[in-house]
Amino acid sequence: MYKVAFEKSAEKEFLKLDTKAKELVATKILELQNGIFTNDKALKGKHKGKFRKRAGNYRIIYLKENGLLVITIIRVALRKEVY
């Protein structure tokens, strides 16, 4: 079981989502909390070390903290805006 923490900007982005999108993203965040990382992709280039989880047309960009069971959510945005 992981602890999930939001960066302030990611929390604001999440709270601005419409209800349906918010529910979808919340279920994906619960998957992260439970350690389900299926189909998650490691990012490359300047985002190396971060991962992304797909939630419909949205992407959740997160960082797994080594040694600690903490996942920091960095961004929640539409896929065309997230990178």
Number of C-alpha atoms within 10 A of each C-alpha: 11 16 13 17 16 16 13 12 13 20 15 13 15 19 12 12 14 9 10 9 15 18 13 14 23 14 12 20 20 13 16 23 18 13 14 13 14 9 9 14 13 15 15 10 6 7 12 10 13 18 20 22 22 16 21 12 10 21 22 23 24 26 18 17 13 8 6 9 13 17 20 17 24 20 24 27 20 14 14 9 10 13 11
